[in-house]
Amino acid sequence: MKPITRLLAVFALLLASSACAQSGIPIYGYEVVHTYPHDTKAYTEGLFFLDGYLYESTGTEGASFIHKLDLDTGKVLQQVELPPPDYGEGIVTWKNRLIQLTWQSQHGYVYDLKSFKRIGQFSYPGEGWALTRDSTHIYMSDGTPTIRVLDPETLKQVGRIDVTFEGRPLVNLNELEWVKDKLYANVWLTHNIVEIDPANGKVVGVINLTGLGPGPGEMSDPENDVLNGIAYDAKRDRLFVTGKRWPKIYEIKLVPPKSSQ
């Protein structure tokens, strides 16, 4: 994905430390409920679940695509490639449209959700990292502590959420998912997903996924093949996570902190 800027990740890495525990923000563990196959060529940038299917977008120039997957088998049911020099990023659906960001091209694409035919294009300043939505708006991350709020019809920015952890801006917010009225975000280069209150941008929970996924010796590029990708099945209350080029998608159940059990 993006060139690694380790200094920007320093604060994010503290989320797994005792500093997080001392803050009073709950740190959740996890249990693996089920595993599903995942294409190890897929450099996951966006993920969502819709009507029984998983939709995924991938990055890297020349290997960016969107595909619709059978969750149980990993079989690709539909796919559209993004030709160079564009680098694919997050995706979201709105009505009958599939919306995709690119990383540094400052534009995104709109597809027909059923056919995957490209039907439009839109522009934005800065970088594009990830997308999710609730019933009224689309939310976009760009690697900064600010999540942009977009009008889903025009795809223009109409607001912002400045994300903080204990009063300090939290950088490297990556893949997004809307889960039970909260924003979930992968913190790039860490094993953490943060739970964000969209009303004020405060981090109100941390999911520590340390130990999930392949070990460094099992990955071709452990520096970059990191945790990224969150999808939620609201009808069945199922949470899925994966990582870039990981061989599995994990359905997980959150384990509350011991003090709240």
Secondary structure, DSSP 8 states (H G I E B T S, - for coil): -----HHHHHHHHGGGSHHHHHHT--EEEEEEEEEEE--TT--EEEEEEETTEEEEEE-STT-EEEEEE-TTT--EEEEEEE-TT--EEEEEEETTEEEEEESSSSEEEEEETTT--EEEEEE-SS---EEEE-SS-EEEE-SSSEEEEE-TTT--EEEEEE-EETTEE---EEEEEEETTEEEEEETTSSEEEEE-TTT-BEEEEEE-TT-S--GGGSS-TTT--EEEEEEETTTTEEEEEETT-SEEEEEEEE--GGG-
